[in-house]
Amino acid sequence: MNTISSQVPSGLTSSNYKELNVLYEKYREKGLEILAFPCNQFAGQEPGTNEDIQETVCSRFKAEFPIFDKIDVNGKDAAPLYKYLKSQKGGFLGDGIKWNFTKFLVDKDGKVVERYAPTTSPLKIENDIQKLLGTAS
């Protein structure tokens, strides 16, 4: 199972969800999983309840991939998953997550292959996904 994890939402919300949906539809049968982790640590952009978030993401953005409960990705209460992801692939200015929609590409063995900035379009990482899934042309 290959995974992209991402926090939600920000000013990048519409484009990221649209493109993540495209990738999920195209590659889920080949083993791609997309896991989204909402986080309210960035300018309070995710203040809703877990139920509100599910409703918005699933109805407004038509996401079919799993949307998990809200978590912290930085600080002493950071979720263990994000402590691991950050320890494996630091960011440009240190390990901390700088904004929503930071993306990690993880192989089927749990190895973090790459980390992408929030502004990196999901479709720009399609070639990396294809290589990981063995579908690159």
A tleap script that builds the chain and sets N, CA, C and O, in Angstrom:
source leaprc.protein.ff14SB
mol = sequence {
  NMET ASN THR ILE SER SER GLN VAL PRO SER
  GLY LEU THR SER SER ASN TYR LYS GLU LEU
  ASN VAL LEU TYR GLU LYS TYR ARG GLU LYS
  GLY LEU GLU ILE LEU ALA PHE PRO CYS ASN
  GLN PHE ALA GLY GLN GLU PRO GLY THR ASN
  GLU ASP ILE GLN GLU THR VAL CYS SER ARG
  PHE LYS ALA GLU PHE PRO ILE PHE ASP LYS
  ILE ASP VAL ASN GLY LYS ASP ALA ALA PRO
  LEU TYR LYS TYR LEU LYS SER GLN LYS GLY
  GLY PHE LEU GLY ASP GLY ILE LYS TRP ASN
  PHE THR LYS PHE LEU VAL ASP LYS ASP GLY
  LYS VAL VAL GLU ARG TYR ALA PRO THR THR
  SER PRO LEU LYS ILE GLU ASN ASP ILE GLN
  LYS LEU LEU GLY THR ALA CSER
}
set mol.1.N position { 0.849 -1.169 0.000 }
set mol.1.CA position { 0.000 0.000 0.000 }
set mol.1.C position { 0.892 1.228 0.000 }
set mol.1.O position { 1.805 1.328 0.819 }
set mol.2.N position { 0.646 2.156 -0.896 }
set mol.2.CA position { 1.369 3.404 -0.970 }
set mol.2.C position { 0.447 4.495 -0.474 }
set mol.2.O position { -0.762 4.449 -0.703 }
set mol.3.N position { 1.007 5.462 0.197 }
set mol.3.CA position { 0.191 6.444 0.884 }
set mol.3.C position { 0.675 7.849 0.640 }
set mol.3.O position { 1.877 8.115 0.632 }
set mol.4.N position { -0.258 8.736 0.442 }
set mol.4.CA position { 0.024 10.157 0.497 }
set mol.4.C position { -0.794 10.660 1.665 }
set mol.4.O position { -2.000 10.423 1.729 }
set mol.5.N position { -0.153 11.349 2.587 }
set mol.5.CA position { -0.934 11.932 3.664 }
set mol.5.C position { -0.911 13.432 3.519 }
set mol.5.O position { 0.044 14.016 3.007 }
set mol.6.N position { -1.952 14.024 3.967 }
set mol.6.CA position { -2.110 15.455 3.777 }
set mol.6.C position { -3.006 16.012 4.865 }
set mol.6.O position { -3.935 15.338 5.311 }
set mol.7.N position { -2.743 17.223 5.292 }
set mol.7.CA position { -3.644 17.890 6.215 }
set mol.7.C position { -4.635 18.727 5.408 }
set mol.7.O position { -4.378 19.038 4.245 }
set mol.8.N position { -5.751 19.090 6.009 }
set mol.8.CA position { -6.790 19.834 5.308 }
set mol.8.C position { -7.355 20.947 6.162 }
set mol.8.O position { -7.124 20.927 7.371 }
set mol.9.N position { -8.072 21.911 5.630 }
set mol.9.CA position { -7.891 22.596 4.377 }
set mol.9.C position { -7.114 23.903 4.515 }
set mol.9.O position { -6.709 24.250 5.624 }
set mol.10.N position { -6.903 24.605 3.471 }
set mol.10.CA position { -6.260 25.915 3.437 }
set mol.10.C position { -6.698 26.602 2.158 }
set mol.10.O position { -7.641 26.154 1.506 }
set mol.11.N position { -6.021 27.692 1.788 }
set mol.11.CA position { -6.328 28.358 0.535 }
set mol.11.C position { -6.049 27.455 -0.656 }
set mol.11.O position { -6.447 27.753 -1.782 }
set mol.12.N position { -5.366 26.360 -0.399 }
set mol.12.CA position { -5.021 25.404 -1.455 }
set mol.12.C position { -6.056 24.277 -1.541 }
set mol.12.O position { -5.871 23.318 -2.291 }
set mol.13.N position { -7.119 24.391 -0.788 }
set mol.13.CA position { -8.055 23.291 -0.610 }
set mol.13.C position { -8.657 22.772 -1.910 }
set mol.13.O position { -8.548 21.582 -2.207 }
set mol.14.N position { -9.284 23.638 -2.678 }
set mol.14.CA position { -10.012 23.190 -3.864 }
set mol.14.C position { -9.097 22.484 -4.860 }
set mol.14.O position { -9.417 21.391 -5.329 }
set mol.15.N position { -7.972 23.094 -5.184 }
set mol.15.CA position { -7.079 22.484 -6.176 }
set mol.15.C position { -6.482 21.182 -5.656 }
set mol.15.O position { -6.366 20.215 -6.409 }
set mol.16.N position { -6.103 21.142 -4.381 }
set mol.16.CA position { -5.523 19.917 -3.844 }
set mol.16.C position { -6.538 18.784 -3.834 }
set mol.16.O position { -6.217 17.676 -4.262 }
set mol.17.N position { -7.749 19.030 -3.360 }
set mol.17.CA position { -8.738 17.954 -3.350 }
set mol.17.C position { -9.093 17.493 -4.750 }
set mol.17.O position { -9.235 16.295 -4.993 }
set mol.18.N position { -9.236 18.425 -5.665 }
set mol.18.CA position { -9.557 18.055 -7.041 }
set mol.18.C position { -8.478 17.130 -7.602 }
set mol.18.O position { -8.786 16.088 -8.182 }
set mol.19.N position { -7.235 17.508 -7.431 }
set mol.19.CA position { -6.139 16.716 -7.986 }
set mol.19.C position { -5.910 15.413 -7.218 }
set mol.19.O position { -5.583 14.393 -7.824 }
set mol.20.N position { -6.078 15.434 -5.895 }
set mol.20.CA position { -5.967 14.190 -5.134 }
set mol.20.C position { -7.041 13.199 -5.566 }
set mol.20.O position { -6.785 11.998 -5.658 }
set mol.21.N position { -8.249 13.704 -5.832 }
set mol.21.CA position { -9.327 12.835 -6.328 }
set mol.21.C position { -8.955 12.209 -7.662 }
set mol.21.O position { -9.209 11.025 -7.884 }
set mol.22.N position { -8.354 12.994 -8.556 }
set mol.22.CA position { -7.929 12.479 -9.866 }
set mol.22.C position { -6.915 11.351 -9.679 }
set mol.22.O position { -7.040 10.290 -10.291 }
set mol.23.N position { -5.918 11.582 -8.839 }
set mol.23.CA position { -4.898 10.556 -8.597 }
set mol.23.C position { -5.488 9.311 -7.960 }
set mol.23.O position { -5.146 8.191 -8.340 }
set mol.24.N position { -6.373 9.502 -6.992 }
set mol.24.CA position { -6.972 8.360 -6.303 }
set mol.24.C position { -7.791 7.513 -7.275 }
set mol.24.O position { -7.691 6.286 -7.284 }
set mol.25.N position { -8.584 8.170 -8.073 }
set mol.25.CA position { -9.402 7.450 -9.051 }
set mol.25.C position { -8.518 6.676 -10.036 }
set mol.25.O position { -8.833 5.544 -10.404 }
set mol.26.N position { -7.436 7.280 -10.450 }
set mol.26.CA position { -6.559 6.696 -11.468 }
set mol.26.C position { -5.708 5.543 -10.933 }
set mol.26.O position { -5.439 4.587 -11.661 }
set mol.27.N position { -5.279 5.622 -9.659 }
set mol.27.CA position { -4.291 4.664 -9.162 }
set mol.27.C position { -4.720 3.806 -7.973 }
set mol.27.O position { -3.942 2.965 -7.523 }
set mol.28.N position { -5.904 3.988 -7.463 }
set mol.28.CA position { -6.279 3.198 -6.279 }
set mol.28.C position { -6.352 1.711 -6.577 }
set mol.28.O position { -6.032 0.900 -5.708 }
set mol.29.N position { -6.757 1.335 -7.762 }
set mol.29.CA position { -6.813 -0.086 -8.139 }
set mol.29.C position { -5.414 -0.676 -8.274 }
set mol.29.O position { -5.240 -1.895 -8.252 }
set mol.30.N position { -4.417 0.199 -8.415 }
set mol.30.CA position { -3.031 -0.249 -8.553 }
set mol.30.C position { -2.294 -0.211 -7.215 }
set mol.30.O position { -1.107 -0.533 -7.152 }
set mol.31.N position { -3.003 0.189 -6.125 }
set mol.31.CA position { -2.409 0.137 -4.800 }
set mol.31.C position { -2.208 1.466 -4.100 }
set mol.31.O position { -1.713 1.488 -2.973 }
set mol.32.N position { -2.574 2.574 -4.727 }
set mol.32.CA position { -2.407 3.874 -4.076 }
set mol.32.C position { -3.487 4.094 -3.028 }
set mol.32.O position { -4.668 3.856 -3.278 }
set mol.33.N position { -3.075 4.546 -1.864 }
set mol.33.CA position { -4.004 4.997 -0.835 }
set mol.33.C position { -3.663 6.442 -0.512 }
set mol.33.O position { -2.488 6.802 -0.435 }
set mol.34.N position { -4.657 7.251 -0.327 }
set mol.34.CA position { -4.486 8.636 0.098 }
set mol.34.C position { -5.155 8.764 1.453 }
set mol.34.O position { -6.329 8.428 1.608 }
set mol.35.N position { -4.414 9.245 2.427 }
set mol.35.CA position { -4.926 9.410 3.783 }
set mol.35.C position { -4.832 10.886 4.137 }
set mol.35.O position { -3.750 11.469 4.080 }
set mol.36.N position { -5.945 11.488 4.498 }
set mol.36.CA position { -5.972 12.915 4.823 }
set mol.36.C position { -6.150 13.095 6.324 }
set mol.36.O position { -6.999 12.460 6.948 }
set mol.37.N position { -5.330 13.975 6.887 }
set mol.37.CA position { -5.361 14.250 8.331 }
set mol.37.C position { -5.598 15.731 8.540 }
set mol.37.O position { -4.667 16.523 8.391 }
set mol.38.N position { -6.815 16.133 8.880 }
set mol.38.CA position { -7.108 17.544 9.148 }
set mol.38.C position { -6.274 18.054 10.321 }
set mol.38.O position { -5.967 17.306 11.249 }
set mol.39.N position { -5.913 19.335 10.267 }
set mol.39.CA position { -5.110 19.959 11.313 }
set mol.39.C position { -5.499 21.427 11.419 }
set mol.39.O position { -5.663 22.110 10.408 }
set mol.40.N position { -5.643 21.905 12.645 }
set mol.40.CA position { -6.032 23.299 12.875 }
set mol.40.C position { -4.863 24.135 13.404 }
set mol.40.O position { -5.083 25.157 14.054 }
set mol.41.N position { -3.641 23.717 13.136 }
set mol.41.CA position { -2.473 24.429 13.650 }
set mol.41.C position { -1.983 25.538 12.714 }
set mol.41.O position { -0.956 26.157 12.991 }
set mol.42.N position { -2.685 25.797 11.630 }
set mol.42.CA position { -2.224 26.765 10.637 }
set mol.42.C position { -3.282 27.841 10.442 }
set mol.42.O position { -4.218 27.686 9.658 }
set mol.43.N position { -3.110 28.933 11.175 }
set mol.43.CA position { -4.014 30.090 11.103 }
set mol.43.C position { -5.470 29.707 11.394 }
set mol.43.O position { -6.392 30.367 10.914 }
set mol.44.N position { -5.677 28.653 12.171 }
set mol.44.CA position { -7.026 28.248 12.559 }
set mol.44.C position { -7.928 27.924 11.388 }
set mol.44.O position { -9.131 28.182 11.444 }
set mol.45.N position { -7.362 27.355 10.315 }
set mol.45.CA position { -8.144 27.106 9.107 }
set mol.45.C position { -8.986 25.844 9.154 }
set mol.45.O position { -9.712 25.561 8.201 }
set mol.46.N position { -8.912 25.081 10.229 }
set mol.46.CA position { -9.718 23.859 10.338 }
set mol.46.C position { -10.406 23.815 11.700 }
set mol.46.O position { -10.159 22.904 12.491 }
set mol.47.N position { -11.278 24.806 11.980 }
set mol.47.CA position { -11.883 24.899 13.308 }
set mol.47.C position { -13.050 23.945 13.537 }
set mol.47.O position { -13.450 23.751 14.685 }
set mol.48.N position { -13.602 23.351 12.507 }
set mol.48.CA position { -14.800 22.525 12.631 }
set mol.48.C position { -14.577 21.238 13.399 }
set mol.48.O position { -13.446 20.847 13.689 }
set mol.49.N position { -15.687 20.591 13.721 }
set mol.49.CA position { -15.626 19.280 14.364 }
set mol.49.C position { -15.212 18.242 13.329 }
set mol.49.O position { -15.198 18.518 12.129 }
set mol.50.N position { -14.879 17.053 13.802 }
set mol.50.CA position { -14.538 15.977 12.871 }
set mol.50.C position { -15.701 15.687 11.935 }
set mol.50.O position { -15.492 15.401 10.756 }
set mol.51.N position { -16.921 15.758 12.449 }
set mol.51.CA position { -18.102 15.520 11.621 }
set mol.51.C position { -18.261 16.605 10.555 }
set mol.51.O position { -18.590 16.309 9.406 }
set mol.52.N position { -18.024 17.873 10.942 }
set mol.52.CA position { -18.091 18.976 9.976 }
set mol.52.C position { -17.079 18.779 8.858 }
set mol.52.O position { -17.382 18.981 7.682 }
set mol.53.N position { -15.888 18.387 9.238 }
set mol.53.CA position { -14.819 18.185 8.257 }
set mol.53.C position { -15.199 17.069 7.288 }
set mol.53.O position { -15.065 17.227 6.075 }
set mol.54.N position { -15.671 15.945 7.820 }
set mol.54.CA position { -16.091 14.825 6.965 }
set mol.54.C position { -17.153 15.273 5.963 }
set mol.54.O position { -17.070 14.966 4.774 }
set mol.55.N position { -18.144 15.998 6.456 }
set mol.55.CA position { -19.234 16.466 5.603 }
set mol.55.C position { -18.709 17.360 4.486 }
set mol.55.O position { -19.066 17.178 3.322 }
set mol.56.N position { -17.873 18.314 4.835 }
set mol.56.CA position { -17.335 19.243 3.840 }
set mol.56.C position { -16.493 18.520 2.801 }
set mol.56.O position { -16.692 18.692 1.598 }
set mol.57.N position { -15.554 17.711 3.271 }
set mol.57.CA position { -14.625 17.061 2.355 }
set mol.57.C position { -15.334 16.047 1.463 }
set mol.57.O position { -15.046 15.954 0.270 }
set mol.58.N position { -16.254 15.294 2.040 }
set mol.58.CA position { -16.919 14.251 1.261 }
set mol.58.C position { -18.022 14.796 0.362 }
set mol.58.O position { -18.206 14.289 -0.745 }
set mol.59.N position { -18.758 15.810 0.800 }
set mol.59.CA position { -19.843 16.319 -0.032 }
set mol.59.C position { -19.359 17.422 -0.971 }
set mol.59.O position { -19.624 17.368 -2.172 }
set mol.60.N position { -18.661 18.409 -0.447 }
set mol.60.CA position { -18.235 19.531 -1.279 }
set mol.60.C position { -17.101 19.157 -2.232 }
set mol.60.O position { -17.096 19.561 -3.394 }
set mol.61.N position { -16.128 18.370 -1.719 }
set mol.61.CA position { -14.967 18.043 -2.543 }
set mol.61.C position { -14.991 16.625 -3.088 }
set mol.61.O position { -14.078 16.224 -3.810 }
set mol.62.N position { -16.022 15.861 -2.753 }
set mol.62.CA position { -16.237 14.508 -3.285 }
set mol.62.C position { -15.070 13.560 -3.034 }
set mol.62.O position { -14.809 12.668 -3.842 }
set mol.63.N position { -14.374 13.746 -1.927 }
set mol.63.CA position { -13.255 12.865 -1.608 }
set mol.63.C position { -13.761 11.467 -1.273 }
set mol.63.O position { -14.695 11.306 -0.487 }
set mol.64.N position { -13.142 10.466 -1.872 }
set mol.64.CA position { -13.490 9.076 -1.595 }
set mol.64.C position { -12.427 8.391 -0.761 }
set mol.64.O position { -12.612 7.254 -0.327 }
set mol.65.N position { -11.322 9.068 -0.536 }
set mol.65.CA position { -10.263 8.499 0.292 }
set mol.65.C position { -10.528 8.834 1.753 }
set mol.65.O position { -11.303 9.746 2.041 }
set mol.66.N position { -9.903 8.119 2.680 }
set mol.66.CA position { -10.177 8.318 4.107 }
set mol.66.C position { -9.769 9.703 4.622 }
set mol.66.O position { -8.679 10.197 4.332 }
set mol.67.N position { -10.666 10.306 5.385 }
set mol.67.CA position { -10.410 11.565 6.081 }
set mol.67.C position { -10.442 11.222 7.571 }
set mol.67.O position { -11.487 10.848 8.102 }
set mol.68.N position { -9.329 11.347 8.225 }
set mol.68.CA position { -9.213 10.966 9.629 }
set mol.68.C position { -9.628 12.109 10.544 }
set mol.68.O position { -9.860 13.228 10.086 }
set mol.69.N position { -9.720 11.824 11.840 }
set mol.69.CA position { -10.009 12.861 12.822 }
set mol.69.C position { -8.871 13.876 12.857 }
set mol.69.O position { -7.731 13.569 12.509 }
set mol.70.N position { -9.201 15.076 13.279 }
set mol.70.CA position { -8.244 16.162 13.369 }
set mol.70.C position { -7.105 15.802 14.331 }
set mol.70.O position { -7.332 15.216 15.390 }
set mol.71.N position { -5.879 16.162 13.943 }
set mol.71.CA position { -4.700 15.884 14.750 }
set mol.71.C position { -3.791 17.111 14.792 }
set mol.71.O position { -3.978 18.068 14.041 }
set mol.72.N position { -2.805 17.062 15.683 }
set mol.72.CA position { -1.698 18.016 15.650 }
set mol.72.C position { -0.572 17.368 14.865 }
set mol.72.O position { -0.334 16.166 14.982 }
set mol.73.N position { 0.118 18.169 14.064 }
set mol.73.CA position { 1.246 17.646 13.291 }
set mol.73.C position { 2.576 18.219 13.773 }
set mol.73.O position { 3.641 17.739 13.384 }
set mol.74.N position { 2.513 19.236 14.613 }
set mol.74.CA position { 3.702 19.869 15.181 }
set mol.74.C position { 3.565 19.957 16.694 }
set mol.74.O position { 2.464 19.854 17.234 }
set mol.75.N position { 4.688 20.146 17.370 }
set mol.75.CA position { 4.664 20.369 18.808 }
set mol.75.C position { 4.647 19.095 19.624 }
set mol.75.O position { 4.739 17.987 19.097 }
set mol.76.N position { 4.527 19.288 20.937 }
set mol.76.CA position { 4.600 18.147 21.858 }
set mol.76.C position { 3.444 17.169 21.696 }
set mol.76.O position { 3.581 15.995 22.040 }
set mol.77.N position { 2.310 17.630 21.180 }
set mol.77.CA position { 1.160 16.751 20.994 }
set mol.77.C position { 1.029 16.235 19.558 }
set mol.77.O position { -0.022 15.721 19.175 }
set mol.78.N position { 2.092 16.372 18.771 }
set mol.78.CA position { 2.043 15.891 17.386 }
set mol.78.C position { 1.738 14.393 17.363 }
set mol.78.O position { 2.253 13.627 18.177 }
set mol.79.N position { 0.903 14.000 16.428 }
set mol.79.CA position { 0.550 12.588 16.274 }
set mol.79.C position { 1.819 11.783 15.966 }
set mol.79.O position { 2.690 12.250 15.232 }
set mol.80.N position { 1.918 10.575 16.528 }
set mol.80.CA position { 3.099 9.734 16.280 }
set mol.80.C position { 3.391 9.545 14.788 }
set mol.80.O position { 4.554 9.507 14.386 }
set mol.81.N position { 2.355 9.427 13.973 }
set mol.81.CA position { 2.562 9.281 12.532 }
set mol.81.C position { 3.365 10.456 11.981 }
set mol.81.O position { 4.299 10.267 11.201 }
set mol.82.N position { 2.998 11.661 12.386 }
set mol.82.CA position { 3.699 12.830 11.858 }
set mol.82.C position { 5.088 12.994 12.451 }
set mol.82.O position { 5.977 13.534 11.794 }
set mol.83.N position { 5.289 12.540 13.673 }
set mol.83.CA position { 6.645 12.530 14.226 }
set mol.83.C position { 7.528 11.636 13.357 }
set mol.83.O position { 8.665 11.986 13.040 }
set mol.84.N position { 6.988 10.483 12.980 }
set mol.84.CA position { 7.733 9.548 12.134 }
set mol.84.C position { 7.977 10.146 10.748 }
set mol.84.O position { 9.111 10.162 10.268 }
set mol.85.N position { 6.918 10.635 10.109 }
set mol.85.CA position { 7.069 11.183 8.756 }
set mol.85.C position { 8.117 12.290 8.730 }
set mol.85.O position { 8.976 12.314 7.849 }
set mol.86.N position { 8.048 13.197 9.688 }
set mol.86.CA position { 8.989 14.318 9.739 }
set mol.86.C position { 10.410 13.857 10.030 }
set mol.86.O position { 11.369 14.443 9.527 }
set mol.87.N position { 10.553 12.810 10.839 }
set mol.87.CA position { 11.893 12.307 11.147 }
set mol.87.C position { 12.537 11.663 9.928 }
set mol.87.O position { 13.763 11.630 9.816 }
set mol.88.N position { 11.731 11.160 9.032 }
set mol.88.CA position { 12.239 10.491 7.841 }
set mol.88.C position { 12.559 11.461 6.705 }
set mol.88.O position { 13.508 11.251 5.949 }
set mol.89.N position { 11.764 12.521 6.590 }
set mol.89.CA position { 11.972 13.512 5.527 }
set mol.89.C position { 11.733 14.899 6.094 }
set mol.89.O position { 10.592 15.347 6.215 }
set mol.90.N position { 12.815 15.570 6.440 }
set mol.90.CA position { 12.718 16.922 6.954 }
set mol.90.C position { 12.285 17.886 5.859 }
set mol.90.O position { 12.343 17.568 4.671 }
set mol.91.N position { 11.854 19.056 6.273 }
set mol.91.CA position { 11.429 20.076 5.322 }
set mol.91.C position { 12.562 21.007 4.967 }
set mol.91.O position { 13.694 20.828 5.414 }
set mol.92.N position { 12.251 21.997 4.164 }
set mol.92.CA position { 13.227 22.965 3.675 }
set mol.92.C position { 13.870 23.741 4.820 }
set mol.92.O position { 15.079 23.975 4.808 }
set mol.93.N position { 13.085 24.134 5.791 }
set mol.93.CA position { 13.603 24.917 6.921 }
set mol.93.C position { 13.441 24.157 8.234 }
set mol.93.O position { 13.023 24.735 9.238 }
set mol.94.N position { 13.764 22.886 8.232 }
set mol.94.CA position { 13.609 22.065 9.421 }
set mol.94.C position { 12.493 21.061 9.251 }
set mol.94.O position { 11.854 20.995 8.202 }
set mol.95.N position { 12.262 20.273 10.296 }
set mol.95.CA position { 11.308 19.173 10.194 }
set mol.95.C position { 9.847 19.579 10.300 }
set mol.95.O position { 8.977 18.866 9.801 }
set mol.96.N position { 9.557 20.705 10.938 }
set mol.96.CA position { 8.168 21.073 11.185 }
set mol.96.C position { 7.341 21.211 9.919 }
set mol.96.O position { 7.847 21.599 8.866 }
set mol.97.N position { 6.059 20.885 10.042 }
set mol.97.CA position { 5.123 21.089 8.946 }
set mol.97.C position { 4.818 22.579 8.919 }
set mol.97.O position { 4.449 23.153 9.944 }
set mol.98.N position { 4.966 23.211 7.763 }
set mol.98.CA position { 4.809 24.661 7.666 }
set mol.98.C position { 3.379 25.096 7.351 }
set mol.98.O position { 2.978 26.202 7.715 }
set mol.99.N position { 2.605 24.242 6.679 }
set mol.99.CA position { 1.249 24.615 6.294 }
set mol.99.C position { 0.473 23.378 5.890 }
set mol.99.O position { 1.049 22.316 5.656 }
set mol.100.N position { -0.843 23.529 5.811 }
set mol.100.CA position { -1.704 22.441 5.341 }
set mol.100.C position { -1.304 21.996 3.939 }
set mol.100.O position { -0.746 22.760 3.151 }
set mol.101.N position { -1.605 20.756 3.664 }
set mol.101.CA position { -1.328 20.117 2.380 }
set mol.101.C position { 0.145 19.844 2.142 }
set mol.101.O position { 0.580 19.740 0.995 }
set mol.102.N position { 0.917 19.726 3.212 }
set mol.102.CA position { 2.231 19.105 3.088 }
set mol.102.C position { 1.943 17.643 2.786 }
set mol.102.O position { 1.102 17.026 3.441 }
set mol.103.N position { 2.631 17.089 1.806 }
set mol.103.CA position { 2.335 15.728 1.367 }
set mol.103.C position { 3.556 14.837 1.533 }
set mol.103.O position { 4.685 15.271 1.307 }
set mol.104.N position { 3.327 13.593 1.928 }
set mol.104.CA position { 4.384 12.598 2.042 }
set mol.104.C position { 4.015 11.413 1.162 }
set mol.104.O position { 2.871 10.959 1.175 }
set mol.105.N position { 4.973 10.916 0.405 }
set mol.105.CA position { 4.786 9.704 -0.385 }
set mol.105.C position { 5.501 8.582 0.354 }
set mol.105.O position { 6.704 8.658 0.606 }
set mol.106.N position { 4.744 7.534 0.699 }
set mol.106.CA position { 5.245 6.439 1.525 }
set mol.106.C position { 5.086 5.139 0.737 }
set mol.106.O position { 4.036 4.895 0.141 }
set mol.107.N position { 6.134 4.301 0.734 }
set mol.107.CA position { 6.026 3.041 -0.006 }
set mol.107.C position { 5.276 1.988 0.806 }
set mol.107.O position { 4.899 2.227 1.953 }
set mol.108.N position { 5.067 0.832 0.204 }
set mol.108.CA position { 4.263 -0.215 0.832 }
set mol.108.C position { 4.899 -0.786 2.094 }
set mol.108.O position { 4.224 -1.450 2.881 }
set mol.109.N position { 6.194 -0.533 2.295 }
set mol.109.CA position { 6.886 -1.000 3.491 }
set mol.109.C position { 6.950 0.077 4.570 }
set mol.109.O position { 7.572 -0.133 5.611 }
set mol.110.N position { 6.313 1.234 4.336 }
set mol.110.CA position { 6.295 2.305 5.319 }
set mol.110.C position { 7.473 3.257 5.233 }
set mol.110.O position { 7.629 4.123 6.094 }
set mol.111.N position { 8.307 3.114 4.210 }
set mol.111.CA position { 9.453 4.010 4.032 }
set mol.111.C position { 8.970 5.299 3.369 }
set mol.111.O position { 8.269 5.265 2.357 }
set mol.112.N position { 9.356 6.438 3.955 }
set mol.112.CA position { 8.987 7.721 3.379 }
set mol.112.C position { 9.896 7.975 2.182 }
set mol.112.O position { 11.109 8.119 2.328 }
set mol.113.N position { 9.299 8.025 1.011 }
set mol.113.CA position { 10.046 8.185 -0.237 }
set mol.113.C position { 10.318 9.655 -0.521 }
set mol.113.O position { 11.409 10.020 -0.958 }
set mol.114.N position { 9.317 10.496 -0.269 }
set mol.114.CA position { 9.477 11.918 -0.582 }
set mol.114.C position { 8.517 12.752 0.241 }
set mol.114.O position { 7.484 12.273 0.707 }
set mol.115.N position { 8.885 14.009 0.407 }
set mol.115.CA position { 8.047 15.013 1.073 }
set mol.115.C position { 7.864 16.156 0.094 }
set mol.115.O position { 8.812 16.572 -0.573 }
set mol.116.N position { 6.636 16.665 0.010 }
set mol.116.CA position { 6.312 17.734 -0.937 }
set mol.116.C position { 5.736 18.930 -0.197 }
set mol.116.O position { 4.990 18.778 0.770 }
set mol.117.N position { 6.087 20.103 -0.657 }
set mol.117.CA position { 5.599 21.350 -0.071 }
set mol.117.C position { 4.094 21.485 -0.268 }
set mol.117.O position { 3.529 20.878 -1.178 }
set mol.118.N position { 3.442 22.281 0.585 }
set mol.118.CA position { 2.004 22.507 0.434 }
set mol.118.C position { 1.625 23.041 -0.954 }
set mol.118.O position { 0.542 22.754 -1.464 }
set mol.119.N position { 2.514 23.808 -1.545 }
set mol.119.CA position { 2.214 24.398 -2.855 }
set mol.119.C position { 2.494 23.455 -4.017 }
set mol.119.O position { 2.204 23.793 -5.165 }
set mol.120.N position { 3.051 22.282 -3.741 }
set mol.120.CA position { 3.280 21.308 -4.810 }
set mol.120.C position { 1.940 20.702 -5.212 }
set mol.120.O position { 1.243 20.100 -4.395 }
set mol.121.N position { 1.600 20.867 -6.461 }
set mol.121.CA position { 0.360 20.309 -6.999 }
set mol.121.C position { 0.409 18.787 -6.917 }
set mol.121.O position { 1.423 18.195 -7.288 }
set mol.122.N position { -0.653 18.135 -6.443 }
set mol.122.CA position { -0.655 16.673 -6.426 }
set mol.122.C position { -0.350 16.059 -7.792 }
set mol.122.O position { 0.315 15.026 -7.865 }
set mol.123.N position { -0.823 16.675 -8.871 }
set mol.123.CA position { -0.560 16.109 -10.198 }
set mol.123.C position { 0.919 16.173 -10.568 }
set mol.123.O position { 1.374 15.418 -11.427 }
set mol.124.N position { 1.673 17.067 -9.929 }
set mol.124.CA position { 3.112 17.166 -10.192 }
set mol.124.C position { 3.875 15.989 -9.592 }
set mol.124.O position { 5.034 15.765 -9.941 }
set mol.125.N position { 3.243 15.236 -8.696 }
set mol.125.CA position { 3.932 14.081 -8.118 }
set mol.125.C position { 3.462 12.767 -8.746 }
set mol.125.O position { 3.808 11.684 -8.273 }
set mol.126.N position { 2.678 12.874 -9.805 }
set mol.126.CA position { 2.154 11.670 -10.464 }
set mol.126.C position { 3.275 10.760 -10.956 }
set mol.126.O position { 3.176 9.540 -10.824 }
set mol.127.N position { 4.337 11.331 -11.519 }
set mol.127.CA position { 5.439 10.490 -11.997 }
set mol.127.C position { 6.073 9.706 -10.861 }
set mol.127.O position { 6.424 8.539 -11.037 }
set mol.128.N position { 6.226 10.330 -9.695 }
set mol.128.CA position { 6.789 9.633 -8.535 }
set mol.128.C position { 5.861 8.502 -8.090 }
set mol.128.O position { 6.324 7.428 -7.706 }
set mol.129.N position { 4.568 8.744 -8.143 }
set mol.129.CA position { 3.585 7.707 -7.791 }
set mol.129.C position { 3.680 6.549 -8.780 }
set mol.129.O position { 3.684 5.385 -8.379 }
set mol.130.N position { 3.755 6.864 -10.061 }
set mol.130.CA position { 3.868 5.820 -11.083 }
set mol.130.C position { 5.109 4.969 -10.863 }
set mol.130.O position { 5.041 3.743 -10.956 }
set mol.131.N position { 6.244 5.603 -10.573 }
set mol.131.CA position { 7.480 4.846 -10.319 }
set mol.131.C position { 7.305 3.917 -9.139 }
set mol.131.O position { 7.711 2.756 -9.187 }
set mol.132.N position { 6.700 4.425 -8.079 }
set mol.132.CA position { 6.518 3.624 -6.875 }
set mol.132.C position { 5.572 2.449 -7.106 }
set mol.132.O position { 5.763 1.369 -6.547 }
set mol.133.N position { 4.564 2.664 -7.922 }
set mol.133.CA position { 3.600 1.597 -8.219 }
set mol.133.C position { 4.067 0.673 -9.344 }
set mol.133.O position { 3.435 -0.347 -9.621 }
set mol.134.N position { 5.169 1.036 -9.982 }
set mol.134.CA position { 5.664 0.228 -11.103 }
set mol.134.C position { 4.848 0.388 -12.358 }
set mol.134.O position { 4.796 -0.511 -13.197 }
set mol.135.N position { 4.186 1.575 -12.491 }
set mol.135.CA position { 3.360 1.815 -13.675 }
set mol.135.C position { 3.940 2.897 -14.574 }
set mol.135.O position { 3.283 3.324 -15.524 }
set mol.136.N position { 5.162 3.349 -14.291 }
set mol.136.CA position { 5.779 4.410 -15.099 }
set mol.136.C position { 5.999 3.898 -16.514 }
set mol.136.O position { 6.351 2.738 -16.732 }
set mol.137.N position { 5.781 4.799 -17.470 }
set mol.137.CA position { 5.965 4.378 -18.871 }
set mol.137.C position { 7.328 4.772 -19.379 }
set mol.137.O position { 7.658 4.500 -20.534 }
savepdb mol mol.pdb
quit
